[in-house]
Amino acid sequence: FSVRRRFRDVVTLSDRLSESYRGYFIPLRPDKSVVEGQVMQKQEFVEQRRIGLEKYLKKLAAHPVIRRSEELRVFLQVQGKLPLVKTTDVASRMIDGAVKLPKQLFGESVVSAAVDPGEVSQPAKGGRDLLRMFKELRQSVVNDWGGVKPMVVEEDKEFLEKRKKMQDFEMELSNVSQQAESLVKAQQDMGETLGQLGLTFVKLTKFETEEAIFNSQKVRAADMKNVATSAVKASRLYRELNAQTVKHLDKLHEYLGVILAMNNAYADRSNALLTVQTLLSELANLNSRIEKLEAAASKIFGGDRSRVRKIEELKETMRVTDEAKNCAVREYERIKENNKNELERLDKERHDDFFVMLKGFVVNQVHFPISTK
């Protein structure tokens, strides 16, 4: 089967996967590469983009969870316009947010029928959740500055240890990638140098042959021809060797992309934890306000109707906020489980991938010097 898609459809697919599969190591989509499009010829640019997008889709299809997603199935199979909802632009969110802010969970009053606690467990979205973003930012700053100890912290020691190991792996991978690029550059330079040397000896051989007077000059010219032939062959072999080296070591660059995807999944986890912390902080504030109002109302004979009404409103707000907190906790636990499963999968795949990569690289390096003899 085949379908027709625009690049913006790929962006929509990527956004939807990020929203629906939080905590997973989702492969990163290639950038639009506007600059490359200006430098390269149009046909070359389109082909390079096609290759990049094909690799991206193959990575999505190889992921054990994403490959079964409805989003990917729709993208690959549904004819005509892509029926995935696009992410709302920032300007629209700001307009929509200005209208809906009074109904937001963190507003002064909450009408339970207008609030979906499940929505609160998802990341804040632009202006639509402007007030919530401010509250989460404030909570984050308080945590970072150490002014108030958060009520929920990351306590999964096994996860923290694995994350530390992956951070070390990231540094090692970056260093190895740089060394691989240096090796490829050195082999490329060697191939080009031998090629230039061979061409120089070809010219010199021609000159010696045409100008030779004595037999010794003819013998020298023949030796120069052999050197020229060997140099040209060696140059060609180095180019082939380099092509194979790039093929094998490209796995290093793929894993740099995996590391970025992993960090995005960790960000999902951190954001979910921040949401839980913010909701718990909000519950504590609401409870404190209720206690103060109740204490003030008890001092007035017969009670204070306005305060009693306000207390009831705050209790309703607290009830809805508690429901949202429970949703946020479940979302956080779901993301934690996704992180755990993905780390286990990555450990296994990393071992297999790097074994194949190193084996191919070593065999390739050993094979070519023998071929040059």
N, C-alpha and C positions, 0 to 999 in steps of 0.2 A: 504494500500500500504506500501511498505518498500523499502528503498534504503540503499546502503552501503557507508559509509563516514569515512574518516580518520580524526584525530584530526586537522591536518593542514587545512582541509576543513572548520572546525568550525572557525579556526582563520581567514581564508579568508572571510567567511560570516560576522564575527564580524567587520573586517576592512572595507568591502564594506558598511555595514550598517552605520558605523561611518562617512564614506565619503558622503553617499547619504542623510542621515537624520540628518544633523547638527542642533543643538538646541533642539533635542528631548532627553528625559531621556531614553536612550537605555540601557537595562539590560546588566550587565557586564558578559562576558563569564568566565567560570572557568579557572584557570591556569592549566598548564600541570602537575604540581606537581611531578617533577622528583624525589625529595627527598623522598616523600611518596612512590613512586614506588620502590625505593631501600629498604625501610624499610618493607613494606607490602609484603605479598605473591602476586604473579602475578595475580592470579584469584581474590583475594580480591581487589587489586588495580584497575583492569579493571572494576569490579563491582562498586566501589566507583566513578570512573570517569564516568561510564555510568549514574549513578544516578545524578551526578552533571550536566552532559550535558543534561539530560532529563529535569531537573528543568529549566535550561537555555532556552531550546527551548520552554518550556511551558510559560515562562515569555515573550519571544518574541511573541508567539502566542496570549498572553493575551493583548498585547499592541494594543490600538485602531488603530494606524497608521502602525506600523511595521508588524502587522499580515496581512496587505494587500499588503506588499511589494513584488516586483517581485523577489528580492534576496532570501527572505525566501521561496517563492513558488518554485523557482528553486532548492533550497537546499533540500526541503522536497519531491519533486516529480520527478525530472529529473533522469533517470536511467544512470548508468555509470559514467564517469568522470565529476566532477563538472565544468560547463561551466562559472564559475565566474572568472574574471581576477584577478590574484594575485597581491598584492602590490609589486612593484619593489624593489629589495633589494638595500641597500645603495651604494654598490660598483657599480652597474649598473647605478644608478642615477648619481654618480660622473663622470663616463665615458661619459654618455649621456650629463650631464651638461656641461662638458668641451667643447663639440662640439656646444651646442646650446646657450651658454651664450651670444654670440654676438647678438642673436635674442631675448634675453629676454627683457621684457618691460623696465627694468631699466638699459639697456645697453646704450652705448654712442649714438648709432643710432638705429632706429627702422624702419623696413620695414613693413608697415601696413598689407600686405598680409600674413606675417609670424607670426602675433600676433593674438591670440584669446582673446579679452578682458574678456570674461567669465571665462577663466582659472585663471585670476588674482584674481577673487573673491574667489577662493578656497584656502585652506591653502598651504603654500610653502612646496615643497616635496624634501627634501634632497638636494643633490648636483645639481639636475636639476634646482633648483631655488636658487642657492648659493648666488648670488649677491643680490637677493631680500631679502633673509633671513638676510643678513648683514644690509640692509637698514631698515628693520622692527625692527631688534634688536637695531639699533642706535636710531630709533624713540622711541622705548620703553624705552630705557635708558634716553633719553632726557626728556620724560614725567615723569619718576619716579624721576629724579633729580630736576625737576621743572625748568630747564633752559629755556625751551620754552613751553608756554601754547599750548596744542594741539588744533587744529581747530575744532575738534569734540570730545565731551565728553559724557559720559553716563548721560542723563538727565531725564530718565524715573523714576520719584520719586516713583511711585507705585511699580515698579519693585524693586528698591533699598530697599524699606521698606519690601517687601515680602522676598527679599534675606536676609535681616537682621534677619527677623523672622525665616527663614529656618536655618540660622547659629546658632541661639539660640536653635532651635529644634535639630540640630545636636549635640550640646553639651549636651542637656538634654537626648537625645537618647543614647549617649555614656555612660553617667552616669547610666541610667536605665539598659542598657545592662550589665554593670559591676555588678550592684546589682542583676540582674537576674542570672548571672553566680555564684555569691556568694550564692544565695538561692539554686540553683541546687546543688552546691557543699555541702552545709550544709545538704540538704535532702539526698544526696548520702552517706555522712559520717554517718548520723543518721541511715540509713538503714543498712549499713555495721556494725555499732556498735551493733545494736540490733540483727543482725544475729550472730555475734560473741558471744554476751551475751547468746542468745538462745542455741547455740551449747555448750557453757560452762556449762549451767544448765542441758543440756541433759546428759553430761558426769557425772556431779555431782549427778544427779538423779539416774543414773545407779549404781554409786558407793554406794550411800546411800541405795538403794534397795538391793544390793547384801550383804552389810555388816550390814543391820539392825538387831537388836536384840530385841529392845523394840517397842511397838506399836507407841509410839511418833515419833520414827525415821521413821517408815513407813508412818505416816501421813505427816511428813515433806517432805519425798521423793515425796509423791503425790502432795503436794503443789509446790514443785520444778518443777515437770513435767508440771503443769499448767502454771507456769511462763515461762518455756522453750517453751512450745507450743505457748503462747501468744507472746513471743519475736520473734519467727520465723515467725509467721503470720504478726506481725507488720513490720518486716523487708521486707517481700514480698510486703506488702501494700505500704511501702515507696518507693520500687523500681518501683511499678506500678504508684504511685503518681508522682515520678520524671520523668518517661517516658512521662506522660501526660503533666507535667509542661514544659518539653523541647519542646513538640509538640506545645503548645500554645504560649510560649514565643519566639519560633523561628522566629516569625514575626518581633521581634526587630532586629535580625540579618539581615533579609531580607531588612529591611528599612535602615540599615547601607549601604547595597549595593546600594539602591535607592539613598541615599545621594551622593555616589561616582558618580553614573550616572548623577545626577543633576549637580554636580560640573564640570563634563566633558562637559555638555551642556552649562554651563556658560562660560567655557573656549572657546567653539566655538564662543560664542557671543563676548568675549574679543578679540579673534584673528581676527574676522571679523571687529571689530571696529578699531583695530590696522592697518589692511589693508587699511581701508578708510582713516585713519589719514596719513599713509605713502604716499598714492596716492595724497592726498591733499597737503602734504608737497612737493612732487615731482613736482606737478603742479606749486606751488609757486616758486620753484627753477627754473623751465623751463621758467616761465614768466619773472623772474628777469634776466636770462641770455639773453633772447630775447630783453628785454628793453636795456640792456647794449650794446649789439651788434648793435642794431638800433641806439642808441645814438652815438656810435663810427663811424658807417658807414655814418651817416649824416654829419660828420665833413669833410669827404673826397669828393672833387669835382667829380661829376659823379658817386659817390657811390663806394663801395668796393665789387667786384664780389664774392670774397671768403666769405666775411662776409654775403652778401645777400644769397648765397647758404647755408651757415650754418644756417641762420635765417629760411629759408624755411624748412630745415631738422628738426630744433627744433620745428617749428610750427606743422609739421606732427607728430612728437613725442608727442607733447602736445595734439594734437587731439586724438590720439590713447589712451594716458594716461587718457584723460577725459572720453573716452568711458569706459575704464577699471574702472575708479572711479565710474561711474554710475552703472556698473554691481556690483561693490563691495558694494555700498550703498543698492542696491536692495537685495543682499544676506544678508547684515546685518539686514535689515528690516524683511526679511523672517525668519531669526534665532530668532529675537526678538519676532515675532508672535508665533513661535514654543515654545519658552520659556514660553510665557504667557499662551498658551493653556495647556502646560504640568503642570504648576503650579496650574492652576485651577483644572485639573484632579487629581493631587496629593492631593490637599486639600480635595477633596471629598473622594477619595479612602482611604486616611489616617484616616479620621474620621470613616468610615465604618470598616476598617481593625482593628483599635485599639479597637473599641467597641466590635467587635466579639472576639478579643483576650482577653480582660479583662473579658468579661462575661464568656468565657470558663475557664479562669484561676480561677476566683472566685468560680464558680460552682464546679470545680475540687478540690479546696482546702477545700471547705465545705463538699463535699461528702465523702472524704476518712477518716477524723476523726470519722464520724458517723459510717462508716463501721468497724472501729476497735473495737467498743464497743461489 
